[in-house]
Amino acid sequence: MEITYMERSESAVWEDFVIPRYASIPALCRQFKQLGRKRRGCHCIFMDTGGLSFQRKRELVKMIIRCLYQGAYHFCGNALEELETATVYQCRDRLCDYGDGIFYIISSENLLSAVTEGKREAVCIGHARTLGNLPFRHINVEKMAQYAEELAESLGVPCDSVKEAGGRTVTLHYNCGSCMGAVALIGRSIFYGIEEELYHAYHDAQEDICFDLCGAADMLSVFEILAGSKTGKNIIAVLSFTETASDEGVWDRRQNKLCAARRKSRIMLADAMVRAQNMGAVWLIDLSSLTYACRAEYGDFVTGIFSNDKETGERFRFTAQGLGEPAFALPLDHIYHELPWPECRKKHLSVALAFQRNILRKGVRWIHLDAAGPSVNREDTLYMEKGASGADIAAIAAFVEKELPGEFMM
């Protein structure tokens, strides 16, 4: 894929002249995901309509580019054999493809920097999707930790990897040079050790678990976007990786053991929250693709937002919806400590998170995102191919960059 900024005075030959549908953000996203899904042709996107301000044009250009890449993304399974001799990080650009489409962004105002930023963000989201799409036999705790370490090295930031019982915790720290408190990005991944001969049958029987590593993969990409753009915030990524053995997850005992593994992820979240606060974080944002509670209630397209501060949760919802990523605020209150057991079983996610919030220190704000639904595109559509979707990455990055105050202190 090639995306180029062109001044309005210049001339070009194109097959398709595109007017963005500014009236509706969801319609705009669908329009350009579908256009990107063509993966070929020469298209001219005309930005000088709708009487938009220069700043709004910049925002929309980045959104349009992100949607083009999301629609064009294709996971290249034929490149998996390269992982026999190279690391996942070294192969990540060859494990995905965006087609041969050519797109001109036409405007009378200089949008070159917005095009550059949009392409960088879109590629980072593509890397997260690639990690989420990797088959079990090509990714595990150690390989994921190695990926994080190589990413940290490329960004020039410190990385600490600690081996623990049944897993590993990796932390990356970007320091902007100020004394303000940090924003912690918390992600969790569960890996399932599956023998080669059982892989395909297991994949078909419990397909959703193939994407249980999306939480950490997506947060790594958020960190890459923010650190790569030299954000003015201190950023900590706390990533927990754990593995369950093959006999803990297949056949007649599969469901019980998977539930046990996901309950273990709650402990991982608690440990990560404590670790982040010990490192000076005053804002915690964690993304989960593990629990499926919100998906069962609200379907595949909405992210559930839980926050210990209603204003913060509402601001995130507004940011996400402004980027075409639906989100809905859900209750998180101490009343869930007092529910009788039958009610607790019905509202288990709010109950678990209500106890989880007790880990927070005074003044620390926390957002928990349940994205088990939108983090995976469960079938090929007109807009995206089947597989990991990279949902909420852009929303988290934009929220941290624009919505969090720059003056909060430790």
Protein Blocks (a to p, Z undefined) as FASTA:
>chain_A
ZZddddfkbccddfbdcdddfkbmklmmmmmmmmmmnopajddddfkgghiafklmmmmm
mmmmmmmmmmmpccdfklmmmmmmmcfklmmmmmpcebjadcddddfbdcklmmmmmmmm
mmmmmmmmmmmmpcfklgcfklmmmmmmmmmmmnopacdddddehiacddddddehiabd
cdddddddddddddfklmmmmmmmmmmlmmmmmmmmmmmmmmmmmmmnopabdcdddddd
ddddfklmgcjllmmmmmmmmmmmmmmmmmmmmmmmmnopabdcdddfklommmmmnojm
bccdddfbfklmmmmmmmmmmnopacddddddfklmmpcfklmmmmmmmmmmmmmmmmpc
ghiacddddfklmmpcfbdcfkbccddehioklmmmmmmmmmpcfkbcZZ
